[in-house]
Amino acid sequence: MTEDRTQTFLFADLAGFTAVTEAHGDEEAAQLASDFFERVRELLPEYEGEEIKTIGDAVLLRCEDATAAVELGLRLVEEIGTKPQSPVLRVGMHTGSAVERGGDWFGATVNLAARVSALAGGQEVLLTEATRDAAGKPAGIEFRHHGLQHFKHVNQRVEVYRAAREGEMSEGLLIDPVCQMAVDSGQSAGTLRYEGVEYHFCSLDCIRAFAAAPADYAAPG
C-alpha cells in the first residue's frame, strides 16, 4: 500500500447507457462500451494517463499532471461523445492524494471525482477548484464557474467548474430521446414533432418506441 503525491483522478462514462441497452439490446450496448474503452486506451499515452479500472460503462483514469487530465477530458468528449450513433459522454475529475493498493486507488479524492462525474451532463467536463488551481491556465481552455455544490458524504460544499475550449459556444447535440445517443442531423433515421418540439432519431426502432408512447420520452415542458 502506498500513499501517492497529489494527482488527478478522472471518471468518464457514457450518459444514458441504460437507455441504450433497453432500446438496442445488450449486444450493441456492450459493443459501444468496448469501443469507448478502446478509444480511451488509445489516447492515454498522449497525456501520460493510466487506466485504473472500468466499472460498467465508466472508466477511472489517473493523471499526475492536472493540465493533462483536463486536456484528456476535453479530447474524450470531442472525439467520442460527438460521434453519431454513440451515447454522449460525461467527465468529472478532482485533484488530491489517494492510497494505492493492488493496482487500485482509494480515498476521498477518488470518491469526489466520481461525485463530480455524476453531476456532469452530456458532453460536459467538470472539475473541482482543486483541479482548476493545479491546472493553472492551459492554452486555449476556459474554466467556467458551475456553482458551489454539495455532495453526499462530503462535509464542505465544493466549487465546481466546467472546462471548455476558449470561445466555445454551447450549441448542444441532437439526442435521440429514446436511447439517448447522439444523432447526426444529416443522417438521422427520421424526425417526429410532439407538443411543438421536433425530435430526431437514430433508428426506426426508436421512432416506433417514441410514437407508441411519446409522453414517456418527451422532454419536460
PLY file of the C-alpha trace (Angstrom):
ply
format ascii 1.0
element vertex 221
property float x
property float y
property float z
element edge 220
property int vertex1
property int vertex2
end_header
0.00 0.00 0.00
1.37 3.43 -0.92
0.15 6.98 -0.49
0.98 8.92 -3.62
1.62 12.60 -4.18
-1.08 14.92 -5.46
-2.57 13.77 -8.76
-5.79 13.97 -10.71
-8.41 11.23 -10.93
-10.88 11.32 -13.80
-14.12 9.40 -14.30
-15.62 9.20 -17.78
-18.86 7.39 -18.53
-21.49 7.03 -21.21
-24.54 9.06 -20.22
-27.82 7.28 -20.93
-26.17 3.86 -21.21
-29.17 2.15 -19.61
-31.43 3.70 -22.23
-29.15 2.41 -25.00
-29.31 -1.09 -23.56
-33.10 -1.03 -23.33
-33.56 0.40 -26.82
-30.92 -1.57 -28.74
-30.15 -4.64 -26.66
-27.26 -5.98 -24.63
-25.00 -6.88 -27.55
-24.99 -3.43 -29.13
-24.61 -1.73 -25.75
-21.67 -3.96 -24.86
-20.01 -3.19 -28.19
-20.45 0.56 -27.66
-18.81 0.29 -24.24
-15.98 -1.81 -25.67
-15.35 0.73 -28.45
-15.38 3.54 -25.88
-12.79 1.84 -23.67
-10.59 1.05 -26.66
-10.50 4.69 -27.77
-9.74 5.86 -24.23
-6.77 3.49 -24.12
-5.51 4.80 -27.44
-5.47 8.37 -26.11
-3.91 7.72 -22.71
-0.23 7.69 -23.80
-0.54 11.22 -25.22
-1.45 12.54 -21.77
0.66 10.16 -19.67
-2.56 8.83 -18.21
-3.20 5.48 -16.58
-6.33 3.36 -16.69
-7.19 2.19 -13.17
-10.32 0.18 -13.92
-13.61 0.01 -15.77
-16.90 -0.03 -13.87
-19.82 -0.94 -16.11
-19.89 1.80 -18.74
-17.44 4.05 -16.81
-13.65 4.18 -16.68
-11.44 5.55 -13.90
-8.22 7.21 -15.07
-5.27 8.80 -13.29
-3.00 11.61 -14.48
-0.12 13.02 -12.48
-0.48 16.33 -14.31
-3.78 18.17 -13.84
-3.45 20.08 -17.11
-3.06 16.80 -18.98
-6.16 15.44 -17.23
-8.26 18.43 -18.33
-6.99 18.20 -21.90
-7.68 14.45 -21.93
-11.23 15.01 -20.66
-11.98 17.52 -23.40
-10.45 15.28 -26.04
-12.62 12.35 -24.94
-15.79 14.44 -25.12
-14.85 15.91 -28.50
-13.83 12.66 -30.17
-16.15 10.12 -28.56
-19.16 11.99 -27.26
-19.94 13.74 -30.53
-19.70 10.62 -32.68
-23.06 9.81 -34.31
-24.73 6.60 -33.12
-22.82 6.80 -29.84
-24.02 7.68 -26.33
-22.94 11.11 -25.18
-20.06 11.28 -22.74
-19.66 12.98 -19.37
-16.44 13.54 -17.44
-15.63 14.59 -13.88
-12.33 14.98 -12.05
-10.70 16.01 -8.79
-7.11 16.53 -7.70
-5.57 15.40 -4.44
-3.82 12.50 -2.74
-5.01 8.88 -2.65
-3.93 5.46 -1.48
-2.93 2.67 -3.89
-3.50 -0.98 -3.09
-3.17 -3.86 -5.54
-3.29 -1.57 -8.56
-6.47 0.21 -7.44
-6.79 3.62 -5.79
-8.89 4.64 -2.81
-9.71 7.70 -0.76
-11.66 10.94 -0.65
-10.05 12.27 -3.84
-11.28 9.32 -5.92
-14.71 9.44 -4.31
-15.14 13.14 -5.05
-14.07 12.65 -8.67
-16.88 10.11 -9.01
-19.38 12.55 -7.48
-18.34 15.32 -9.87
-18.72 12.96 -12.83
-22.26 12.09 -11.72
-23.09 15.82 -11.64
-21.94 16.36 -15.23
-24.43 16.46 -18.06
-23.85 15.01 -21.51
-20.77 16.47 -23.21
-19.62 18.21 -20.03
-16.17 18.12 -18.46
-16.50 19.18 -14.84
-13.71 19.66 -12.33
-13.22 20.87 -8.80
-11.50 24.06 -7.73
-8.52 21.93 -6.67
-8.10 20.67 -10.24
-8.57 24.13 -11.70
-5.88 25.54 -9.43
-3.50 22.66 -10.18
-4.05 23.02 -13.94
-3.22 26.74 -13.96
-4.10 28.44 -17.23
-3.89 25.90 -20.08
-3.64 27.47 -23.51
-6.98 27.60 -25.32
-9.05 26.32 -22.36
-11.52 28.23 -20.20
-12.84 27.28 -16.76
-16.44 28.43 -16.37
-17.95 28.53 -12.91
-20.54 25.77 -12.45
-21.55 26.64 -8.90
-20.91 25.76 -5.29
-22.07 22.15 -4.96
-22.99 19.93 -2.03
-22.02 16.27 -2.47
-23.17 13.31 -0.41
-20.70 12.34 2.34
-18.59 15.47 1.69
-18.67 17.82 4.68
-17.99 21.09 2.88
-19.50 22.39 -0.33
-17.22 22.26 -3.35
-16.63 24.84 -6.08
-17.10 23.17 -9.47
-16.02 24.43 -12.88
-16.72 23.40 -16.45
-13.78 23.10 -18.84
-14.39 24.33 -22.39
-12.39 25.37 -25.39
-11.72 29.09 -25.39
-14.57 30.98 -27.05
-16.66 27.85 -27.48
-20.39 28.44 -27.70
-22.52 25.63 -26.34
-24.97 24.64 -29.08
-25.94 21.23 -27.80
-26.17 17.94 -29.62
-29.18 16.34 -31.22
-30.01 13.46 -28.88
-32.36 10.57 -29.62
-34.97 10.82 -26.80
-35.43 7.05 -26.64
-31.88 5.67 -26.48
-30.04 8.92 -25.63
-27.50 8.50 -28.42
-26.05 11.38 -30.43
-27.73 11.88 -33.81
-26.23 13.45 -36.93
-28.95 15.76 -38.28
-27.96 14.85 -41.83
-28.13 11.11 -41.22
-30.97 10.67 -38.75
-33.50 7.91 -39.30
-36.27 10.46 -39.12
-37.99 13.11 -37.01
-41.27 13.43 -35.14
-42.90 16.51 -33.69
-44.63 16.31 -30.33
-46.17 19.23 -28.48
-44.31 21.70 -30.67
-40.87 20.09 -30.25
-39.05 18.26 -33.05
-37.23 15.06 -32.05
-34.52 13.30 -34.06
-33.96 9.54 -34.02
-31.07 7.17 -34.70
-33.21 4.24 -35.87
-36.69 3.16 -36.91
-36.97 1.15 -33.70
-36.58 4.35 -31.67
-39.12 6.15 -33.86
-41.64 3.38 -33.23
-40.98 3.37 -29.49
-41.48 7.13 -29.29
-44.59 7.09 -31.46
-46.16 4.42 -29.23
-45.63 6.42 -26.01
-44.35 9.94 -26.67
-45.07 11.19 -23.17
-42.60 8.63 -21.80
-39.72 10.14 -23.76
-40.56 13.80 -24.42
-38.55 16.46 -22.65
-40.48 18.10 -19.79
-42.05 21.35 -20.82
0 1
1 2
2 3
3 4
4 5
5 6
6 7
7 8
8 9
9 10
10 11
11 12
12 13
13 14
14 15
15 16
16 17
17 18
18 19
19 20
20 21
21 22
22 23
23 24
24 25
25 26
26 27
27 28
28 29
29 30
30 31
31 32
32 33
33 34
34 35
35 36
36 37
37 38
38 39
39 40
40 41
41 42
42 43
43 44
44 45
45 46
46 47
47 48
48 49
49 50
50 51
51 52
52 53
53 54
54 55
55 56
56 57
57 58
58 59
59 60
60 61
61 62
62 63
63 64
64 65
65 66
66 67
67 68
68 69
69 70
70 71
71 72
72 73
73 74
74 75
75 76
76 77
77 78
78 79
79 80
80 81
81 82
82 83
83 84
84 85
85 86
86 87
87 88
88 89
89 90
90 91
91 92
92 93
93 94
94 95
95 96
96 97
97 98
98 99
99 100
100 101
101 102
102 103
103 104
104 105
105 106
106 107
107 108
108 109
109 110
110 111
111 112
112 113
113 114
114 115
115 116
116 117
117 118
118 119
119 120
120 121
121 122
122 123
123 124
124 125
125 126
126 127
127 128
128 129
129 130
130 131
131 132
132 133
133 134
134 135
135 136
136 137
137 138
138 139
139 140
140 141
141 142
142 143
143 144
144 145
145 146
146 147
147 148
148 149
149 150
150 151
151 152
152 153
153 154
154 155
155 156
156 157
157 158
158 159
159 160
160 161
161 162
162 163
163 164
164 165
165 166
166 167
167 168
168 169
169 170
170 171
171 172
172 173
173 174
174 175
175 176
176 177
177 178
178 179
179 180
180 181
181 182
182 183
183 184
184 185
185 186
186 187
187 188
188 189
189 190
190 191
191 192
192 193
193 194
194 195
195 196
196 197
197 198
198 199
199 200
200 201
201 202
202 203
203 204
204 205
205 206
206 207
207 208
208 209
209 210
210 211
211 212
212 213
213 214
214 215
215 216
216 217
217 218
218 219
219 220
